[in-house]
Amino acid sequence: MLTSKQRAYLRGLAAGEETILLIGKGDISENIITQAREALKARELIKGKVLENSLLSPQEACDTLCAACRAEGVQVIGSKFVLYKRNEKKPIIELPKASSKK
C-alpha cells in the first residue's frame, strides 16, 4: 500500500511520462492486460488513457487493470490514469520511505 507521500512522488514522476496504454471501444482485453503487465515490469510506472469511445470510465479502467496486474493506482485525472507496480527483482524507482512517526 502506498503512502500519500509515495503517491505524490509517483505523480511527479508520471507527469513526465508518455501515455503508453490506450483503452478504446469494448472492454479491457487480455492483450491490453498483457501489454500493461510487460510495461509495468519494464518501467514500474505507466500512464494510460481512456478514449472517448470507450464504455469504461477512467476509474473503472484503472481499477480493472490494477486487479489484473496486481498493481496500484496512483491517480486518475480526466481521461488519464497512472499505475505503479514495483519490480521485485530489479527495482527502478526508489520510493520515499514511509515515516514511522505518528
Backbone as XML, in Angstrom:
<?xml version="1.0"?>
<chain id="A" units="angstrom">
  <residue number="1" name="MET">
    <atom name="N" x="0.842" y="-1.190" z="0.000"/>
    <atom name="CA" x="0.000" y="0.000" z="0.000"/>
    <atom name="C" x="0.883" y="1.248" z="0.000"/>
  </residue>
  <residue number="2" name="LEU">
    <atom name="N" x="0.579" y="2.164" z="-0.882"/>
    <atom name="CA" x="1.369" y="3.391" z="-0.993"/>
    <atom name="C" x="0.917" y="4.432" z="0.028"/>
  </residue>
  <residue number="3" name="THR">
    <atom name="N" x="1.886" y="5.154" z="0.576"/>
    <atom name="CA" x="1.549" y="6.272" z="1.452"/>
    <atom name="C" x="1.244" y="7.489" z="0.583"/>
  </residue>
  <residue number="4" name="SER">
    <atom name="N" x="0.666" y="8.520" z="1.173"/>
    <atom name="CA" x="0.340" y="9.720" z="0.391"/>
    <atom name="C" x="1.617" y="10.393" z="-0.120"/>
  </residue>
  <residue number="5" name="LYS">
    <atom name="N" x="2.689" y="10.315" z="0.654"/>
    <atom name="CA" x="3.972" y="10.882" z="0.236"/>
    <atom name="C" x="4.524" y="10.133" z="-0.985"/>
  </residue>
  <residue number="6" name="GLN">
    <atom name="N" x="4.442" y="8.802" z="-0.949"/>
    <atom name="CA" x="4.912" y="7.988" z="-2.076"/>
    <atom name="C" x="4.050" y="8.231" z="-3.307"/>
  </residue>
  <residue number="7" name="ARG">
    <atom name="N" x="2.747" y="8.327" z="-3.091"/>
    <atom name="CA" x="1.809" y="8.585" z="-4.189"/>
    <atom name="C" x="2.125" y="9.933" z="-4.855"/>
  </residue>
  <residue number="8" name="ALA">
    <atom name="N" x="2.382" y="10.950" z="-4.029"/>
    <atom name="CA" x="2.721" y="12.275" z="-4.546"/>
    <atom name="C" x="4.027" y="12.227" z="-5.339"/>
  </residue>
  <residue number="9" name="TYR">
    <atom name="N" x="5.002" y="11.477" z="-4.843"/>
    <atom name="CA" x="6.282" y="11.318" z="-5.532"/>
    <atom name="C" x="6.072" y="10.662" z="-6.913"/>
  </residue>
  <residue number="10" name="LEU">
    <atom name="N" x="5.258" y="9.604" z="-6.939"/>
    <atom name="CA" x="4.983" y="8.899" z="-8.196"/>
    <atom name="C" x="4.200" y="9.781" z="-9.171"/>
  </residue>
  <residue number="11" name="ARG">
    <atom name="N" x="3.284" y="10.597" z="-8.644"/>
    <atom name="CA" x="2.543" y="11.524" z="-9.517"/>
    <atom name="C" x="3.508" y="12.484" z="-10.198"/>
  </residue>
  <residue number="12" name="GLY">
    <atom name="N" x="4.505" y="12.949" z="-9.445"/>
    <atom name="CA" x="5.514" y="13.845" z="-10.010"/>
    <atom name="C" x="6.303" y="13.170" z="-11.114"/>
  </residue>
  <residue number="13" name="LEU">
    <atom name="N" x="6.679" y="11.922" z="-10.887"/>
    <atom name="CA" x="7.419" y="11.167" z="-11.919"/>
    <atom name="C" x="6.544" y="10.917" z="-13.152"/>
  </residue>
  <residue number="14" name="ALA">
    <atom name="N" x="5.273" y="10.631" z="-12.914"/>
    <atom name="CA" x="4.358" y="10.301" z="-14.019"/>
    <atom name="C" x="4.098" y="11.496" z="-14.930"/>
  </residue>
  <residue number="15" name="ALA">
    <atom name="N" x="4.235" y="12.707" z="-14.379"/>
    <atom name="CA" x="3.975" y="13.909" z="-15.171"/>
    <atom name="C" x="4.846" y="13.953" z="-16.430"/>
  </residue>
  <residue number="16" name="GLY">
    <atom name="N" x="6.060" y="13.434" z="-16.321"/>
    <atom name="CA" x="6.969" y="13.444" z="-17.467"/>
    <atom name="C" x="6.863" y="12.219" z="-18.358"/>
  </residue>
  <residue number="17" name="GLU">
    <atom name="N" x="6.048" y="11.257" z="-17.962"/>
    <atom name="CA" x="5.917" y="10.017" z="-18.727"/>
    <atom name="C" x="4.973" y="10.174" z="-19.917"/>
  </residue>
  <residue number="18" name="GLU">
    <atom name="N" x="5.230" y="9.392" z="-20.947"/>
    <atom name="CA" x="4.329" y="9.350" z="-22.094"/>
    <atom name="C" x="3.184" y="8.385" z="-21.810"/>
  </residue>
  <residue number="19" name="THR">
    <atom name="N" x="2.032" y="8.645" z="-22.413"/>
    <atom name="CA" x="0.896" y="7.731" z="-22.293"/>
    <atom name="C" x="1.166" y="6.549" z="-23.222"/>
  </residue>
  <residue number="20" name="ILE">
    <atom name="N" x="1.260" y="5.359" z="-22.644"/>
    <atom name="CA" x="1.600" y="4.203" z="-23.491"/>
    <atom name="C" x="0.463" y="3.195" z="-23.613"/>
  </residue>
  <residue number="21" name="LEU">
    <atom name="N" x="-0.571" y="3.348" z="-22.821"/>
    <atom name="CA" x="-1.676" y="2.393" z="-22.825"/>
    <atom name="C" x="-2.952" y="3.122" z="-23.225"/>
  </residue>
  <residue number="22" name="LEU">
    <atom name="N" x="-3.591" y="2.679" z="-24.300"/>
    <atom name="CA" x="-4.831" y="3.309" z="-24.748"/>
    <atom name="C" x="-5.977" y="2.315" z="-24.652"/>
  </residue>
  <residue number="23" name="ILE">
    <atom name="N" x="-7.050" y="2.720" z="-23.972"/>
    <atom name="CA" x="-8.230" y="1.879" z="-23.813"/>
    <atom name="C" x="-9.303" y="2.445" z="-24.735"/>
  </residue>
  <residue number="24" name="GLY">
    <atom name="N" x="-9.698" y="1.651" z="-25.726"/>
    <atom name="CA" x="-10.682" y="2.115" z="-26.694"/>
    <atom name="C" x="-12.025" y="1.452" z="-26.514"/>
  </residue>
  <residue number="25" name="LYS">
    <atom name="N" x="-12.697" y="1.249" z="-27.647"/>
    <atom name="CA" x="-14.012" y="0.605" z="-27.617"/>
    <atom name="C" x="-13.932" y="-0.773" z="-27.000"/>
  </residue>
  <residue number="26" name="GLY">
    <atom name="N" x="-14.995" y="-1.161" z="-26.366"/>
    <atom name="CA" x="-15.047" y="-2.511" z="-25.805"/>
    <atom name="C" x="-14.401" y="-2.560" z="-24.433"/>
  </residue>
  <residue number="27" name="ASP">
    <atom name="N" x="-14.290" y="-3.760" z="-23.932"/>
    <atom name="CA" x="-13.755" y="-3.976" z="-22.593"/>
    <atom name="C" x="-12.232" y="-4.051" z="-22.649"/>
  </residue>
  <residue number="28" name="ILE">
    <atom name="N" x="-11.613" y="-4.230" z="-21.492"/>
    <atom name="CA" x="-10.164" y="-4.401" z="-21.436"/>
    <atom name="C" x="-9.853" y="-5.843" z="-21.824"/>
  </residue>
  <residue number="29" name="SER">
    <atom name="N" x="-9.157" y="-6.001" z="-22.937"/>
    <atom name="CA" x="-8.875" y="-7.339" z="-23.471"/>
    <atom name="C" x="-7.644" y="-7.940" z="-22.794"/>
  </residue>
  <residue number="30" name="GLU">
    <atom name="N" x="-7.457" y="-9.219" z="-23.016"/>
    <atom name="CA" x="-6.293" y="-9.928" z="-22.481"/>
    <atom name="C" x="-5.015" y="-9.306" z="-23.047"/>
  </residue>
  <residue number="31" name="ASN">
    <atom name="N" x="-5.095" y="-8.838" z="-24.290"/>
    <atom name="CA" x="-3.960" y="-8.207" z="-24.953"/>
    <atom name="C" x="-3.527" y="-6.932" z="-24.213"/>
  </residue>
  <residue number="32" name="ILE">
    <atom name="N" x="-4.492" y="-6.129" z="-23.803"/>
    <atom name="CA" x="-4.192" y="-4.889" z="-23.075"/>
    <atom name="C" x="-3.594" y="-5.216" z="-21.706"/>
  </residue>
  <residue number="33" name="ILE">
    <atom name="N" x="-4.128" y="-6.248" z="-21.051"/>
    <atom name="CA" x="-3.608" y="-6.663" z="-19.738"/>
    <atom name="C" x="-2.153" y="-7.123" z="-19.875"/>
  </residue>
  <residue number="34" name="THR">
    <atom name="N" x="-1.877" y="-7.909" z="-20.911"/>
    <atom name="CA" x="-0.510" y="-8.380" z="-21.160"/>
    <atom name="C" x="0.419" y="-7.212" z="-21.422"/>
  </residue>
  <residue number="35" name="GLN">
    <atom name="N" x="-0.034" y="-6.277" z="-22.230"/>
    <atom name="CA" x="0.747" y="-5.082" z="-22.549"/>
    <atom name="C" x="1.051" y="-4.289" z="-21.267"/>
  </residue>
  <residue number="36" name="ALA">
    <atom name="N" x="0.046" y="-4.135" z="-20.411"/>
    <atom name="CA" x="0.226" y="-3.403" z="-19.150"/>
    <atom name="C" x="1.209" y="-4.135" z="-18.233"/>
  </residue>
  <residue number="37" name="ARG">
    <atom name="N" x="1.085" y="-5.453" z="-18.136"/>
    <atom name="CA" x="1.994" y="-6.241" z="-17.274"/>
    <atom name="C" x="3.447" y="-6.088" z="-17.713"/>
  </residue>
  <residue number="38" name="GLU">
    <atom name="N" x="3.669" y="-6.203" z="-19.028"/>
    <atom name="CA" x="5.033" y="-6.106" z="-19.554"/>
    <atom name="C" x="5.609" y="-4.711" z="-19.348"/>
  </residue>
  <residue number="39" name="ALA">
    <atom name="N" x="4.773" y="-3.695" z="-19.568"/>
    <atom name="CA" x="5.228" y="-2.313" z="-19.386"/>
    <atom name="C" x="5.539" y="-2.038" z="-17.916"/>
  </residue>
  <residue number="40" name="LEU">
    <atom name="N" x="4.703" y="-2.557" z="-17.013"/>
    <atom name="CA" x="4.942" y="-2.374" z="-15.576"/>
    <atom name="C" x="6.227" y="-3.068" z="-15.138"/>
  </residue>
  <residue number="41" name="LYS">
    <atom name="N" x="6.479" y="-4.232" z="-15.712"/>
    <atom name="CA" x="7.685" y="-4.975" z="-15.368"/>
    <atom name="C" x="8.929" y="-4.196" z="-15.808"/>
  </residue>
  <residue number="42" name="ALA">
    <atom name="N" x="8.851" y="-3.589" z="-16.994"/>
    <atom name="CA" x="9.991" y="-2.864" z="-17.538"/>
    <atom name="C" x="10.161" y="-1.473" z="-16.914"/>
  </residue>
  <residue number="43" name="ARG">
    <atom name="N" x="9.041" y="-0.792" z="-16.621"/>
    <atom name="CA" x="9.120" y="0.606" z="-16.187"/>
    <atom name="C" x="8.674" y="0.880" z="-14.766"/>
  </residue>
  <residue number="44" name="GLU">
    <atom name="N" x="7.840" y="0.017" z="-14.215"/>
    <atom name="CA" x="7.221" y="0.160" z="-12.883"/>
    <atom name="C" x="6.104" y="1.205" z="-12.840"/>
  </residue>
  <residue number="45" name="LEU">
    <atom name="N" x="6.178" y="2.225" z="-13.669"/>
    <atom name="CA" x="5.187" y="3.302" z="-13.655"/>
    <atom name="C" x="4.710" y="3.535" z="-15.085"/>
  </residue>
  <residue number="46" name="ILE">
    <atom name="N" x="3.406" y="3.378" z="-15.312"/>
    <atom name="CA" x="2.892" y="3.609" z="-16.667"/>
    <atom name="C" x="1.662" y="4.511" z="-16.618"/>
  </residue>
  <residue number="47" name="LYS">
    <atom name="N" x="1.464" y="5.203" z="-17.731"/>
    <atom name="CA" x="0.324" y="6.105" z="-17.846"/>
    <atom name="C" x="-0.581" y="5.576" z="-18.950"/>
  </residue>
  <residue number="48" name="GLY">
    <atom name="N" x="-1.881" y="5.564" z="-18.672"/>
    <atom name="CA" x="-2.861" y="5.105" z="-19.654"/>
    <atom name="C" x="-3.913" y="6.171" z="-19.902"/>
  </residue>
  <residue number="49" name="LYS">
    <atom name="N" x="-4.628" y="5.997" z="-21.000"/>
    <atom name="CA" x="-5.682" y="6.947" z="-21.346"/>
    <atom name="C" x="-6.898" y="6.167" z="-21.836"/>
  </residue>
  <residue number="50" name="VAL">
    <atom name="N" x="-8.070" y="6.613" z="-21.414"/>
    <atom name="CA" x="-9.314" y="6.017" z="-21.875"/>
    <atom name="C" x="-9.866" y="6.931" z="-22.969"/>
  </residue>
  <residue number="51" name="LEU">
    <atom name="N" x="-10.028" y="6.368" z="-24.155"/>
    <atom name="CA" x="-10.521" y="7.158" z="-25.286"/>
    <atom name="C" x="-12.018" y="7.432" z="-25.134"/>
  </residue>
  <residue number="52" name="GLU">
    <atom name="N" x="-12.507" y="8.461" z="-25.826"/>
    <atom name="CA" x="-13.913" y="8.870" z="-25.695"/>
    <atom name="C" x="-14.902" y="7.783" z="-26.094"/>
  </residue>
  <residue number="53" name="ASN">
    <atom name="N" x="-14.508" y="6.921" z="-27.031"/>
    <atom name="CA" x="-15.436" y="5.881" z="-27.497"/>
    <atom name="C" x="-15.467" y="4.647" z="-26.595"/>
  </residue>
  <residue number="54" name="SER">
    <atom name="N" x="-14.734" y="4.681" z="-25.480"/>
    <atom name="CA" x="-14.697" y="3.543" z="-24.561"/>
    <atom name="C" x="-15.958" y="3.502" z="-23.701"/>
  </residue>
  <residue number="55" name="LEU">
    <atom name="N" x="-16.377" y="2.293" z="-23.345"/>
    <atom name="CA" x="-17.531" y="2.115" z="-22.468"/>
    <atom name="C" x="-17.140" y="2.246" z="-21.000"/>
  </residue>
  <residue number="56" name="LEU">
    <atom name="N" x="-15.832" y="2.202" z="-20.726"/>
    <atom name="CA" x="-15.345" y="2.271" z="-19.342"/>
    <atom name="C" x="-14.980" y="3.697" z="-18.959"/>
  </residue>
  <residue number="57" name="SER">
    <atom name="N" x="-15.175" y="4.023" z="-17.689"/>
    <atom name="CA" x="-14.681" y="5.307" z="-17.186"/>
    <atom name="C" x="-13.190" y="5.124" z="-16.888"/>
  </residue>
  <residue number="58" name="PRO">
    <atom name="N" x="-12.440" y="6.212" z="-16.810"/>
    <atom name="CA" x="-11.018" y="6.068" z="-16.462"/>
    <atom name="C" x="-10.811" y="5.355" z="-15.121"/>
  </residue>
  <residue number="59" name="GLN">
    <atom name="N" x="-11.674" y="5.619" z="-14.140"/>
    <atom name="CA" x="-11.546" y="4.959" z="-12.829"/>
    <atom name="C" x="-11.793" y="3.457" z="-12.956"/>
  </residue>
  <residue number="60" name="GLU">
    <atom name="N" x="-12.799" y="3.061" z="-13.741"/>
    <atom name="CA" x="-13.084" y="1.631" z="-13.940"/>
    <atom name="C" x="-11.925" y="0.939" z="-14.644"/>
  </residue>
  <residue number="61" name="ALA">
    <atom name="N" x="-11.364" y="1.597" z="-15.653"/>
    <atom name="CA" x="-10.229" y="1.019" z="-16.388"/>
    <atom name="C" x="-9.033" y="0.857" z="-15.458"/>
  </residue>
  <residue number="62" name="CYS">
    <atom name="N" x="-8.774" y="1.868" z="-14.647"/>
    <atom name="CA" x="-7.660" y="1.833" z="-13.690"/>
    <atom name="C" x="-7.853" y="0.689" z="-12.695"/>
  </residue>
  <residue number="63" name="ASP">
    <atom name="N" x="-9.059" y="0.584" z="-12.126"/>
    <atom name="CA" x="-9.346" y="-0.463" z="-11.134"/>
    <atom name="C" x="-9.225" y="-1.859" z="-11.740"/>
  </residue>
  <residue number="64" name="THR">
    <atom name="N" x="-9.726" y="-2.020" z="-12.962"/>
    <atom name="CA" x="-9.677" y="-3.319" z="-13.637"/>
    <atom name="C" x="-8.232" y="-3.738" z="-13.899"/>
  </residue>
  <residue number="65" name="LEU">
    <atom name="N" x="-7.423" y="-2.801" z="-14.405"/>
    <atom name="CA" x="-6.020" y="-3.117" z="-14.690"/>
    <atom name="C" x="-5.228" y="-3.349" z="-13.403"/>
  </residue>
  <residue number="66" name="CYS">
    <atom name="N" x="-5.545" y="-2.599" z="-12.354"/>
    <atom name="CA" x="-4.872" y="-2.812" z="-11.061"/>
    <atom name="C" x="-5.116" y="-4.232" z="-10.566"/>
  </residue>
  <residue number="67" name="ALA">
    <atom name="N" x="-6.357" y="-4.675" z="-10.652"/>
    <atom name="CA" x="-6.706" y="-6.022" z="-10.200"/>
    <atom name="C" x="-6.035" y="-7.083" z="-11.069"/>
  </residue>
  <residue number="68" name="ALA">
    <atom name="N" x="-6.039" y="-6.876" z="-12.385"/>
    <atom name="CA" x="-5.488" y="-7.869" z="-13.310"/>
    <atom name="C" x="-3.963" y="-7.960" z="-13.210"/>
  </residue>
  <residue number="69" name="CYS">
    <atom name="N" x="-3.304" y="-6.835" z="-12.954"/>
    <atom name="CA" x="-1.836" y="-6.801" z="-12.933"/>
    <atom name="C" x="-1.261" y="-6.786" z="-11.526"/>
  </residue>
  <residue number="70" name="ARG">
    <atom name="N" x="-2.129" y="-6.784" z="-10.519"/>
    <atom name="CA" x="-1.712" y="-6.649" z="-9.126"/>
    <atom name="C" x="-0.843" y="-5.405" z="-8.944"/>
  </residue>
  <residue number="71" name="ALA">
    <atom name="N" x="-1.307" y="-4.314" z="-9.546"/>
    <atom name="CA" x="-0.611" y="-3.031" z="-9.469"/>
    <atom name="C" x="-1.398" y="-2.091" z="-8.563"/>
  </residue>
  <residue number="72" name="GLU">
    <atom name="N" x="-0.871" y="-0.907" z="-8.360"/>
    <atom name="CA" x="-1.567" y="0.105" z="-7.562"/>
    <atom name="C" x="-1.899" y="1.297" z="-8.443"/>
  </residue>
  <residue number="73" name="GLY">
    <atom name="N" x="-3.103" y="1.800" z="-8.285"/>
    <atom name="CA" x="-3.497" y="3.010" z="-8.992"/>
    <atom name="C" x="-2.902" y="4.203" z="-8.272"/>
  </residue>
  <residue number="74" name="VAL">
    <atom name="N" x="-2.164" y="5.022" z="-9.004"/>
    <atom name="CA" x="-1.537" y="6.195" z="-8.393"/>
    <atom name="C" x="-2.491" y="7.377" z="-8.468"/>
  </residue>
  <residue number="75" name="GLN">
    <atom name="N" x="-3.079" y="7.572" z="-9.651"/>
    <atom name="CA" x="-4.028" y="8.668" z="-9.806"/>
    <atom name="C" x="-4.881" y="8.479" z="-11.037"/>
  </residue>
  <residue number="76" name="VAL">
    <atom name="N" x="-6.040" y="9.141" z="-11.030"/>
    <atom name="CA" x="-6.921" y="9.217" z="-12.198"/>
    <atom name="C" x="-7.283" y="10.687" z="-12.346"/>
  </residue>
  <residue number="77" name="ILE">
    <atom name="N" x="-6.918" y="11.264" z="-13.480"/>
    <atom name="CA" x="-7.256" y="12.666" z="-13.746"/>
    <atom name="C" x="-7.815" y="12.752" z="-15.156"/>
  </residue>
  <residue number="78" name="GLY">
    <atom name="N" x="-9.031" y="13.258" z="-15.265"/>
    <atom name="CA" x="-9.662" y="13.364" z="-16.581"/>
    <atom name="C" x="-9.772" y="11.997" z="-17.214"/>
  </residue>
  <residue number="79" name="SER">
    <atom name="N" x="-9.220" y="11.844" z="-18.414"/>
    <atom name="CA" x="-9.290" y="10.556" z="-19.114"/>
    <atom name="C" x="-8.032" y="9.722" z="-18.897"/>
  </residue>
  <residue number="80" name="LYS">
    <atom name="N" x="-7.085" y="10.222" z="-18.101"/>
    <atom name="CA" x="-5.813" y="9.512" z="-17.903"/>
    <atom name="C" x="-5.716" y="8.896" z="-16.513"/>
  </residue>
  <residue number="81" name="PHE">
    <atom name="N" x="-4.911" y="7.837" z="-16.439"/>
    <atom name="CA" x="-4.659" y="7.176" z="-15.158"/>
    <atom name="C" x="-3.217" y="6.712" z="-15.114"/>
  </residue>
  <residue number="82" name="VAL">
    <atom name="N" x="-2.715" y="6.514" z="-13.902"/>
    <atom name="CA" x="-1.330" y="6.099" z="-13.704"/>
    <atom name="C" x="-1.310" y="4.856" z="-12.816"/>
  </residue>
  <residue number="83" name="LEU">
    <atom name="N" x="-0.541" y="3.850" z="-13.239"/>
    <atom name="CA" x="-0.395" y="2.607" z="-12.479"/>
    <atom name="C" x="1.057" y="2.436" z="-12.045"/>
  </residue>
  <residue number="84" name="TYR">
    <atom name="N" x="1.235" y="1.809" z="-10.882"/>
    <atom name="CA" x="2.574" y="1.524" z="-10.373"/>
    <atom name="C" x="2.631" y="0.089" z="-9.855"/>
  </residue>
  <residue number="85" name="LYS">
    <atom name="N" x="3.708" y="-0.586" z="-10.206"/>
    <atom name="CA" x="3.963" y="-1.905" z="-9.626"/>
    <atom name="C" x="5.468" y="-2.065" z="-9.499"/>
  </residue>
  <residue number="86" name="ARG">
    <atom name="N" x="5.917" y="-2.310" z="-8.274"/>
    <atom name="CA" x="7.348" y="-2.455" z="-8.018"/>
    <atom name="C" x="7.863" y="-3.749" z="-8.643"/>
  </residue>
  <residue number="87" name="ASN">
    <atom name="N" x="8.998" y="-3.645" z="-9.315"/>
    <atom name="CA" x="9.661" y="-4.830" z="-9.853"/>
    <atom name="C" x="10.519" y="-5.386" z="-8.722"/>
  </residue>
  <residue number="88" name="GLU">
    <atom name="N" x="10.115" y="-6.549" z="-8.194"/>
    <atom name="CA" x="10.804" y="-7.117" z="-7.022"/>
    <atom name="C" x="12.248" y="-7.516" z="-7.326"/>
  </residue>
  <residue number="89" name="LYS">
    <atom name="N" x="12.513" y="-7.958" z="-8.553"/>
    <atom name="CA" x="13.856" y="-8.425" z="-8.899"/>
    <atom name="C" x="14.805" y="-7.265" z="-9.187"/>
  </residue>
  <residue number="90" name="LYS">
    <atom name="N" x="14.324" y="-6.294" z="-9.965"/>
    <atom name="CA" x="15.170" y="-5.146" z="-10.329"/>
    <atom name="C" x="14.385" y="-3.855" z="-10.149"/>
  </residue>
  <residue number="91" name="PRO">
    <atom name="N" x="14.255" y="-3.361" z="-8.916"/>
    <atom name="CA" x="13.506" y="-2.125" z="-8.719"/>
    <atom name="C" x="14.185" y="-0.946" z="-9.422"/>
  </residue>
  <residue number="92" name="ILE">
    <atom name="N" x="13.405" y="-0.122" z="-10.056"/>
    <atom name="CA" x="13.922" y="1.037" z="-10.786"/>
    <atom name="C" x="13.677" y="2.311" z="-9.974"/>
  </residue>
  <residue number="93" name="ILE">
    <atom name="N" x="12.469" y="2.434" z="-9.446"/>
    <atom name="CA" x="12.076" y="3.641" z="-8.736"/>
    <atom name="C" x="12.294" y="3.454" z="-7.233"/>
  </residue>
  <residue number="94" name="GLU">
    <atom name="N" x="13.018" y="4.388" z="-6.652"/>
    <atom name="CA" x="13.263" y="4.379" z="-5.210"/>
    <atom name="C" x="12.220" y="5.268" z="-4.553"/>
  </residue>
  <residue number="95" name="LEU">
    <atom name="N" x="11.261" y="4.645" z="-3.862"/>
    <atom name="CA" x="10.188" y="5.402" z="-3.219"/>
    <atom name="C" x="10.689" y="6.030" z="-1.918"/>
  </residue>
  <residue number="96" name="PRO">
    <atom name="N" x="10.129" y="7.209" z="-1.568"/>
    <atom name="CA" x="10.452" y="7.772" z="-0.249"/>
    <atom name="C" x="9.989" y="6.800" z="0.832"/>
  </residue>
  <residue number="97" name="LYS">
    <atom name="N" x="10.754" y="6.708" z="1.900"/>
    <atom name="CA" x="10.389" y="5.796" z="2.993"/>
    <atom name="C" x="9.148" y="6.304" z="3.708"/>
  </residue>
  <residue number="98" name="ALA">
    <atom name="N" x="8.315" y="5.369" z="4.149"/>
    <atom name="CA" x="7.142" y="5.728" z="4.943"/>
    <atom name="C" x="7.648" y="6.161" z="6.317"/>
  </residue>
  <residue number="99" name="SER">
    <atom name="N" x="7.182" y="7.304" z="6.771"/>
    <atom name="CA" x="7.662" y="7.772" z="8.077"/>
    <atom name="C" x="7.050" y="6.920" z="9.190"/>
  </residue>
  <residue number="100" name="SER">
    <atom name="N" x="7.845" y="6.643" z="10.194"/>
    <atom name="CA" x="7.381" y="5.802" z="11.287"/>
    <atom name="C" x="6.733" y="6.628" z="12.396"/>
  </residue>
  <residue number="101" name="LYS">
    <atom name="N" x="6.870" y="7.958" z="12.317"/>
    <atom name="CA" x="6.258" y="8.825" z="13.323"/>
    <atom name="C" x="4.770" y="8.952" z="13.091"/>
  </residue>
  <residue number="102" name="LYS">
    <atom name="N" x="4.022" y="9.014" z="14.152"/>
    <atom name="CA" x="2.560" y="9.178" z="14.038"/>
    <atom name="C" x="2.190" y="10.560" z="14.506"/>
  </residue>
</chain>
